[in-house]
Amino acid sequence: MALKLLKEAKRQGVHDINKEKATFDEYHHLSAQLKQDPDRFQVFTRISMGAFQYLLNKVENSLVKNWTNWHRPIFPEKRLVVTLRYSYV
């Protein structure tokens, strides 16, 4: 029964919610504001802007992902911000 329902369900490459994630995610709204205020940037990421740029330059090549027809990658800057924001030492 469950298998039949799965076969009948319409398959989507990308769910509608994920298509609009750029307009709803936290980083999208805060990135411009955080870049203008170094103190708030440091509170948000726990690292200074200078140290962030240095770290990004060092790891950017390993954070780059390929574009596909269905998925847009998360850019290295955002990947690093999310990692720093939600990692707790």
C-alpha positions in Angstrom: 0.0 0.0 0.0 2.7 2.5 1.0 4.8 1.6 -2.1 1.8 2.3 -4.3 1.3 5.7 -2.7 4.9 6.5 -3.3 4.6 5.5 -6.9 1.5 7.6 -7.4 3.0 10.7 -5.6 4.3 13.3 -8.0 8.0 13.6 -7.8 9.6 17.1 -7.6 13.2 17.9 -8.2 13.1 20.7 -5.7 10.3 21.4 -3.3 8.6 24.7 -3.6 9.7 25.7 -0.1 13.4 25.2 -1.1 13.0 27.2 -4.2 12.2 30.2 -2.1 14.9 29.6 0.6 16.9 32.6 -0.5 14.1 35.0 0.5 13.4 33.3 3.9 16.8 32.3 5.3 18.4 34.2 8.1 21.7 34.9 6.4 20.0 36.4 3.3 18.4 39.2 5.5 21.4 39.8 7.8 24.4 39.6 5.5 24.4 43.2 4.3 23.7 44.6 7.7 26.4 42.4 9.4 29.0 43.5 6.8 28.4 47.1 7.7 28.7 46.6 11.4 31.9 44.8 12.4 30.9 44.5 16.1 27.6 42.8 15.3 29.4 40.6 12.8 31.7 39.4 15.5 28.8 38.7 17.9 27.0 36.8 15.2 29.9 34.7 14.0 32.2 34.8 17.0 35.1 35.9 14.8 36.3 39.3 13.6 35.7 40.3 10.0 39.4 40.4 9.2 39.8 36.8 10.6 36.7 35.7 8.7 38.1 37.0 5.4 41.4 35.4 6.1 39.8 32.0 6.9 37.4 32.3 3.9 40.4 32.9 1.6 42.1 29.8 3.0 39.1 27.4 2.8 37.0 28.9 -0.1 38.2 26.4 -2.7 37.2 23.4 -0.6 33.7 24.9 0.1 32.8 25.5 -3.6 30.1 23.2 -4.9 29.0 22.7 -8.5 25.9 24.2 -10.0 23.3 21.8 -11.4 20.1 22.3 -13.4 18.0 21.7 -10.3 20.1 22.9 -7.4 21.9 26.1 -6.7 24.8 25.6 -4.3 25.3 27.3 -1.0 28.1 29.8 -1.6 31.3 29.4 0.4 30.8 32.6 2.4 27.4 31.5 3.6 28.6 28.0 4.4 31.4 29.4 6.5 29.1 31.8 8.3 26.6 29.0 9.1 29.5 26.8 10.3 30.8 29.5 12.6 27.4 30.5 13.8 26.2 27.1 14.9 29.5 25.4 15.9 30.1 25.7 19.7 33.5 25.2 21.1 
